[in-house]
Amino acid sequence: MFERRSAKTLIAIMALCWLNACSNARPAAGLDAPRLHHVAVVWLKAAGDEALRRQYVEASLSLAHLPGIVSYSAGTPAEVRRSRANAAVDESYDVAISAVFENSEAYQAFLQHPDYVKLAQQVLRPLVDRYKVYDFAAP
């Protein structure tokens, strides 16, 4: 009887140690670094112009293949019906960009990439009246 209890206790202790080791395990090096999330909200000089909105979105999406980008989306305001008005909801913009980069260094490299610099200077910025950028780090 004592041996059976000791064996059960030993198995329970080993299981707890294994579970604790698993919970403290870290991902492979570099995989636990926070990703940089980049959100840009853009107001065009020709506010509400659907053709220019499409032009901006299509041109912007050509950047999605650049190194260090995990995901990249561009679009126009969604038509969302709300049961009541909400002062926090701003639908006055024309285009929004949402991009996730591997890390802060990848984002910095993106900003220096010749394809981005050329597109931003020659195509995108001439269309823009103003913009806001929100960057944050998250896993």
Secondary structure as UniProt FT lines:
FT   HELIX           2..23
FT   TURN            29..32
FT   STRAND          35..44
FT   TURN            47..48
FT   HELIX           50..61
FT   TURN            62..65
FT   TURN            67..68
FT   STRAND          69..75
FT   TURN            87..88
FT   STRAND          95..101
FT   HELIX           104..112
FT   HELIX           114..119
FT   HELIX           120..124
FT   HELIX           125..127
FT   STRAND          128..138
//
